[in-house]
């Protein structure tokens, strides 16, 4: 027996590091359209757990599908939409008229004078889901290769410069929108002469490594310090990790200190949508809301346009 264990340990040590150690087949679906096959992760858990019924994902779904010449007037805290109009009509108003309109909304909904009323422009010119869809399967495969939950690949590809290679105002670039210093720290070359962030496979490697070595461990540390139970495959845990990916562990820890949560789950994520701390502001709050909305749009796209869908867990 001892010899067997030693031999097993030796053999295991020669397994390539890129060989997947885990399987997410229970969540994966194979989408067939004509001659095309794409493997993505299902949104079943998001729907069954009631995330799809929350006002925030519903709001962002509408924003993502709305043309940029239209605006949604909404209550910031709840994302309840109170009006829809053309951008031209909104901009024709004076600041005094806009403020009076906001005050009328506060009065109608019983809000305080400091409650914010937002005017959000449609963003279907940015969220090019039909284009990014082609790369999701590739991202899922890449993350699995590096033993990282492929749900993160799908989520990030859908919301970070989807289907485009645009550089953000702060310098993030590539399909996974990595900052230069972050990309270098994860082994990518980013210099005056070469930027591997534009290479899909290298960018996927950098992002998966960042999530595996930094984001997930930091998320666990924060949750453990608050004595919160979690499972890595839970939707709320994944959304929490996305917040670390986007805002950084320090800012997520700051908002958690402010909330002082007693339990995790959906209620914790909803609390993060309502609180700010350090540099965890409006954009940080929106990040997981947008992640949920984009997954729901993807779900609708594949179910409305595919020839048929296969559950990967049944293919073994």
Secondary structure, DSSP 8 states (H G I E B T S, - for coil): -HHHHHHHHHHHHTS-TTS-S---TTTEEEEEETTEEEEEE--HHHHHTTGGGSHHHHHHHHHHHS-TTEEEEEETTT--EEEEEEHHHHHHS-HHHHHHHHHHHHHHTT--TTS-EEEEE--TTT--HHHHHHHHHHHHHHHHHTTS-HHHHHHHHHHSSTT-----TTS-BTTTTB-HHHHHHTT--BSSS-BGGGSHHHHHHHHHHHIIIIIHHHHHHHHHHTT----TTSHHHHHHHHHHHHH-HHHHHHHHHHH--S--SHHHHHHHHH--BTTB-HHHHHHHHHHHHHHHHHHHHHHHH-SEEEEGGG--
